[in-house]
């Protein structure tokens, strides 16, 4: 897994990452939407250069998130109440 700390991509875990939050980004690759766990509070999407492309607050336990990005490979940073985790996101 990749982790993002303060806007910087890193292969190292950050201090508040917990193994208790295993989640699967689905579908991946994505076309129009993706599903997130209900515990997610907000998310950021980074391009391969580490620049923030989009940031969204997740409201009312929304789990199906629309994806309006050009085709490519991104890193999605997911914020839970007690941790932050990131995964590779492929948009078709």
N, C-alpha and C positions, 0 to 999 in steps of 0.2 A: 504494500500500500504506500501511497504517497501522502505526505502531510504538508499542509501549508501553514506557515506561521508568519503573521504580520505582513502578508502579501508576498512572501518569498517561498518558492517551492523547495521542498526538502524531502529527502528519502528517510530522514530521521524522524522519530516520533516526537511530538511536542508534549509538554509536561502534563497536560490534562487529557490526553487520549487514554481511553479505557478499553480493554478488550471485551468488556461486557456488552458493547453496542456493535454487534455484528449485523451488518445490513448489506443488502444486495441492491445495487442500482439497476433498475429494470424499466423498460427494456434497454439494453445497451449492446449494440448501437441503437440510437434513437432516431425517430423521424420528426414527430410532432409534439410528443409529450414524454414525460418520464414519471415514474412512481417513486415517492419518497416515504420513509416511515413517518407515522403520525407525530412522533416525538421531535421532529426537526423544527427549529425555530426560524432559521433563515439559511440562505445559500449564496455562494459566490461562484462564478465561472471564470476561469483564467485561460488565456490562450497559451500556446506552447512556449512563449517568451516570458510568462509569468505576469502578464498584464491582466488586470481585472476587466472582463468583457461585460459582465452583467452581475447585478446583485439584487436579490429579492428577499423580502421578509415573507415568511410563510404564516398565513393567518388562519385561525379557526381549524387547525388540524388538516389543512388542505394536503392531500397526498398525491394528486395528479397535477403535475406542473407542466404548462406549455413550454416548449422549446422553440425559440425563434432565432436560431443561429445558422450561419452558413455551414455547409458540410465541412467537417474537419475533426481534429482531435483536440480535446480540451481537458482541463482538470477541473472537477467540480468539488468545491469545499462545502461540506455539510456541517451546520452548527446544531448540535443537540444542546439540551439544557446544561449538561455537565461535561461536554467534550466537543472536540472538533475533529472531523475526519475528512479525507479527500480520496477521490477515485478518478481514474481516467474515464472520460466521457467521449464517445465517438458519435458524431452527428452525421447522418446520411443525407 
